[in-house]
Amino acid sequence: QLVVRVNMLKGSNLLSTPSGGFSFENCGRNTALEEDLQQESLKAPKPNKTGTTIAGVIFKDGVILGSDTRATNDMVVADKNCIKIHHIAPRIYCCGAGVAADAEVTLQLISSNIQLHSLSTGRQPRVVTVNRMLKQMLFRYQGRIGVSVIVGGVDCTGPHLYSVHPHGFSEALPFAADGSGAAAAIAVLEDKFKPNMEEEAAKQLVKEAITAGIFCDLGSGSNVDLCVITNNKVTFLRGFDCPNAKGEKKGAYRYKQGTTPVLSESVTPLQLEVLEEFVQRMDTE
């Protein structure tokens, strides 16, 4: 029935596959379909707006990954202190931006496959292997998995950092940023990044990049998490910085009665009958 209905729409002639070459027919197809849906009192689905700021840099002894901790649902802050840095292997971690469920499940699957690969080969996994597995999986789904990932880690060949996009494209970079706050974060990284940075300087750089994304993007906020990966150890710094600490009120915002004049007043009595009364204590701890 759905196929028959689509053929009846006036935009059905635009649904045929073009013969080849570079074509903009999809624009006409989308416009015709939107007009048809409006005539049927239907609305076209809207894209999801996600918000995150993630970043990573390669320093002298390893890799540092950073992220904010705000999770949003449209314009509502769903979680103020979520974790966006995910464990893949003992010295390989990933930062995920985009749809939280897609990032969580995708990186869990990659982590399991990497562990099976390590057990099968009898060798420690490499960062490039994680990058290859992740980009091939995302490419198969043609961008329908809404997640952008920064892969960072240290293996037998040294520190590596990759930026993987939802359609499967990836690139190796000395520093990277992604998410809705990436424009502000990459501006800080491009301005202050230097090769062979010391650990403390690199941590401050990533912190400044994430903080810039927090202040310049409504979808990013709360705290800054860091993950320092070296050949010897991994240090996960939860709540490394809190740039959005809640302040105290400096004054009393109270107004005297009568400040706003009452122009008219009416009282309507209501006849109510209490059928059942139930009192429950609220847990505020």
C-alpha positions as CSV (number, residue, x, y, z in Angstrom):
1,Q,0.0,0.0,0.0
2,L,2.8,2.4,0.8
3,V,4.4,1.8,-2.7
4,V,1.1,2.4,-4.4
5,R,0.6,5.6,-2.4
6,V,4.0,6.9,-3.3
7,N,3.4,6.4,-7.0
8,M,0.2,8.4,-6.8
9,L,2.1,11.4,-5.5
10,K,3.0,14.1,-8.0
11,G,6.7,13.8,-6.9
12,S,7.0,10.2,-7.8
13,N,8.6,11.0,-11.2
14,L,11.6,12.4,-9.3
15,L,12.2,9.2,-7.3
16,S,13.9,7.4,-10.2
17,T,17.7,6.8,-10.0
18,P,19.7,9.2,-12.3
19,S,21.6,7.6,-15.1
20,G,24.9,9.0,-14.0
21,G,27.0,12.1,-13.6
22,F,26.7,14.9,-11.1
23,S,23.1,15.7,-10.3
24,F,21.0,18.0,-8.1
25,E,17.7,16.2,-8.7
26,N,17.5,15.3,-5.0
27,C,16.8,19.0,-4.2
28,G,13.7,18.9,-6.5
29,R,12.7,15.5,-5.1
30,N,12.8,16.8,-1.5
31,T,10.8,19.9,-2.4
32,A,8.1,17.8,-4.2
33,L,7.9,15.3,-1.3
34,E,7.5,18.1,1.3
35,E,4.7,19.6,-0.7
36,D,2.9,16.2,-1.0
37,L,3.3,15.6,2.8
38,Q,1.8,19.1,3.5
39,Q,-1.2,18.3,1.4
40,E,-1.7,15.1,3.5
41,S,-1.3,17.1,6.8
42,L,2.0,15.3,7.5
43,K,5.3,16.8,8.4
44,A,8.7,15.8,7.1
45,P,11.1,14.4,9.8
46,K,13.6,17.0,11.1
47,P,17.3,16.2,11.7
48,N,18.5,15.8,15.3
49,K,20.4,18.6,16.8
50,T,23.2,17.2,19.0
51,G,25.7,19.1,21.1
52,T,29.3,18.2,22.2
53,T,32.8,19.4,22.2
54,I,35.6,16.9,22.0
55,A,39.3,17.4,21.3
56,G,42.7,15.6,21.3
57,V,46.3,16.4,20.9
58,I,49.6,14.5,20.5
59,F,52.3,15.6,22.9
60,K,55.8,14.6,23.6
61,D,55.1,11.3,25.4
62,G,51.6,10.3,24.2
63,V,48.1,11.5,23.5
64,I,45.6,13.6,25.5
65,L,41.9,13.4,24.9
66,G,39.3,15.8,26.3
67,S,35.5,16.4,26.3
68,D,32.8,18.3,28.0
69,T,30.1,16.5,30.1
70,R,26.8,17.9,28.9
71,A,24.2,15.6,27.3
72,T,21.3,17.3,25.6
73,N,17.9,16.3,24.3
74,D,17.0,19.1,21.8
75,M,17.1,22.2,24.0
76,V,16.9,20.3,27.3
77,V,20.0,19.4,29.3
78,A,19.4,15.6,29.9
79,D,22.7,15.0,31.9
80,K,25.1,17.4,33.4
81,N,27.9,15.0,34.1
82,C,28.0,12.2,31.4
83,I,31.2,10.5,30.2
84,K,32.1,10.9,26.6
85,I,35.6,9.3,26.7
86,H,35.3,5.6,26.1
87,H,37.7,2.7,26.7
88,I,38.6,0.6,23.7
89,A,41.8,-1.1,24.7
90,P,44.4,-0.8,27.5
91,R,46.1,2.3,25.9
92,I,43.5,3.2,23.3
93,Y,40.5,5.5,24.0
94,C,37.8,7.3,21.9
95,C,35.8,10.5,22.3
96,G,32.3,10.3,20.8
97,A,30.2,13.2,19.6
98,G,26.7,13.0,18.1
99,V,23.9,10.7,19.2
100,A,24.7,9.4,22.6
101,A,23.2,5.9,22.1
102,D,25.0,5.5,18.7
103,A,28.3,6.5,20.2
104,E,27.9,4.2,23.3
105,V,26.9,1.1,21.4
106,T,29.2,1.6,18.4
107,L,32.3,2.0,20.6
108,Q,31.3,-0.9,22.8
109,L,31.1,-3.1,19.7
110,I,34.5,-1.8,18.4
111,S,36.0,-2.5,21.9
112,S,34.7,-6.1,21.8
113,N,36.0,-6.7,18.3
114,I,39.4,-5.3,19.2
115,Q,39.6,-7.6,22.2
116,L,38.7,-10.6,20.0
117,H,41.3,-9.5,17.4
118,S,44.0,-9.2,20.1
119,L,43.2,-12.7,21.4
120,S,43.2,-14.1,17.9
121,T,46.5,-12.6,16.9
122,G,48.2,-12.8,20.3
123,R,49.4,-9.2,20.0
124,Q,48.5,-5.9,21.5
125,P,46.1,-3.9,19.3
126,R,47.2,-0.9,17.3
127,V,45.5,2.4,17.0
128,V,45.3,2.1,13.2
129,T,43.4,-1.1,13.6
130,V,40.7,0.6,15.7
131,N,40.6,3.4,13.1
132,R,40.1,0.9,10.3
133,M,37.4,-1.1,12.0
134,L,35.5,2.0,13.0
135,K,35.6,3.7,9.6
136,Q,34.6,0.5,7.7
137,M,31.6,0.0,10.1
138,L,30.5,3.6,9.7
139,F,30.9,3.5,5.9
140,R,28.6,0.5,5.7
141,Y,25.8,2.5,7.3
142,Q,26.3,5.5,5.0
143,G,26.1,8.1,7.8
144,R,23.0,6.7,9.4
145,I,25.0,6.1,12.6
146,G,25.1,9.6,13.9
147,V,28.5,9.6,15.6
148,S,31.8,11.4,15.1
149,V,34.8,9.9,16.9
150,I,38.3,11.0,17.8
151,V,40.5,7.9,18.3
152,G,43.7,8.4,20.3
153,G,46.2,6.0,21.8
154,V,49.8,4.7,22.1
155,D,51.0,1.5,20.6
156,C,54.3,-0.1,19.6
157,T,54.7,2.5,16.8
158,G,54.1,5.5,19.0
159,P,51.2,7.9,19.7
160,H,48.5,8.3,17.1
161,L,45.4,10.5,16.8
162,Y,42.6,10.0,14.2
163,S,39.4,11.9,13.5
164,V,36.6,9.7,12.1
165,H,33.4,11.2,10.6
166,P,29.9,9.6,10.4
167,H,30.2,8.6,6.8
168,G,33.5,6.7,7.3
169,F,36.1,9.3,6.3
170,S,39.1,9.5,8.6
171,E,42.3,11.4,8.8
172,A,45.4,11.2,11.0
173,L,46.2,14.6,12.7
174,P,48.5,16.0,15.4
175,F,45.4,17.7,16.9
176,A,41.7,17.4,16.3
177,A,38.3,18.7,17.5
178,D,34.8,17.7,16.7
179,G,31.2,18.3,17.8
180,S,29.0,21.3,17.7
181,G,31.6,23.3,19.6
182,A,34.5,22.3,17.3
183,A,34.8,25.7,15.6
184,A,35.8,27.4,18.9
185,A,37.9,24.5,20.0
186,I,39.9,24.1,16.8
187,A,40.6,27.9,16.8
188,V,42.4,27.5,20.2
189,L,44.3,24.4,19.0
190,E,45.4,26.0,15.8
191,D,46.6,29.1,17.7
192,K,48.5,27.4,20.5
193,F,49.5,23.9,19.4
194,K,53.2,23.2,19.1
195,P,54.9,19.9,18.3
196,N,56.5,17.9,21.2
197,M,54.7,19.8,23.9
198,E,55.2,18.8,27.5
199,E,52.4,17.0,29.3
200,E,51.2,19.9,31.5
201,A,51.2,22.4,28.6
202,A,49.2,19.9,26.5
203,K,46.7,19.4,29.3
204,Q,46.2,23.1,29.6
205,L,45.8,23.4,25.8
206,V,43.1,20.7,25.6
207,K,41.3,22.3,28.7
208,E,41.3,25.7,27.0
209,A,40.0,24.2,23.7
210,I,37.1,22.4,25.5
211,T,36.4,25.5,27.6
212,A,36.1,27.5,24.4
213,G,33.6,25.1,23.0
214,I,31.6,25.2,26.3
215,F,31.3,29.0,26.3
216,C,30.6,29.4,22.6
217,D,28.1,26.5,22.1
218,L,24.8,26.0,23.9
219,G,25.0,22.2,23.3
220,S,28.3,21.9,25.3
221,G,28.7,22.6,29.0
222,S,29.4,21.5,32.6
223,N,32.8,20.1,33.2
224,V,36.0,19.2,31.4
225,D,37.2,15.6,31.4
226,L,40.7,14.6,30.3
227,C,42.4,11.3,29.5
228,V,46.2,11.3,29.4
229,I,47.6,8.2,27.5
230,T,51.3,7.4,27.6
231,N,53.3,4.2,26.9
232,N,53.5,3.5,30.7
233,K,50.0,4.4,32.0
234,V,46.6,5.9,31.4
235,T,45.3,8.6,33.6
236,F,41.6,9.5,33.4
237,L,41.0,12.9,35.0
238,R,37.3,13.1,35.7
239,G,36.2,16.7,36.4
240,F,39.6,18.2,35.5
241,D,38.0,21.7,35.3
242,C,34.6,23.2,36.1
243,P,34.3,26.4,34.1
244,N,30.6,26.6,34.6
245,A,30.5,26.6,38.4
246,K,27.2,27.8,39.8
247,G,27.6,31.2,41.5
248,E,25.9,32.8,44.5
249,K,23.3,35.5,44.3
250,K,24.7,38.9,45.1
251,G,21.4,40.5,46.0
252,A,17.8,39.8,47.0
253,Y,15.4,40.0,44.1
254,R,12.2,40.8,46.0
255,Y,9.7,43.5,45.2
256,K,7.3,45.3,47.6
257,Q,3.6,44.5,47.4
258,G,2.0,47.0,45.1
259,T,4.9,47.5,42.8
260,T,2.8,46.2,39.9
261,P,-0.7,47.8,39.9
262,V,-3.7,45.5,39.7
263,L,-6.0,46.7,37.0
264,S,-8.9,44.3,37.6
265,E,-9.8,41.4,39.9
266,S,-12.4,38.7,39.7
267,V,-13.1,35.8,42.0
268,T,-14.9,32.7,40.7
269,P,-15.8,30.2,43.4
270,L,-15.4,26.5,42.5
271,Q,-17.5,23.7,43.9
272,L,-15.0,20.8,44.6
273,E,-15.4,17.5,46.3
274,V,-12.5,15.5,47.6
275,L,-12.9,11.9,46.6
276,E,-9.6,10.5,47.7
277,E,-6.6,12.0,49.4
278,F,-3.1,10.5,49.3
279,V,0.1,12.0,50.9
280,Q,3.5,10.7,50.0
281,R,6.8,11.9,51.4
282,M,9.3,13.1,48.8
283,D,12.8,11.8,49.0
284,T,15.1,14.8,48.8
285,E,18.4,13.2,49.8
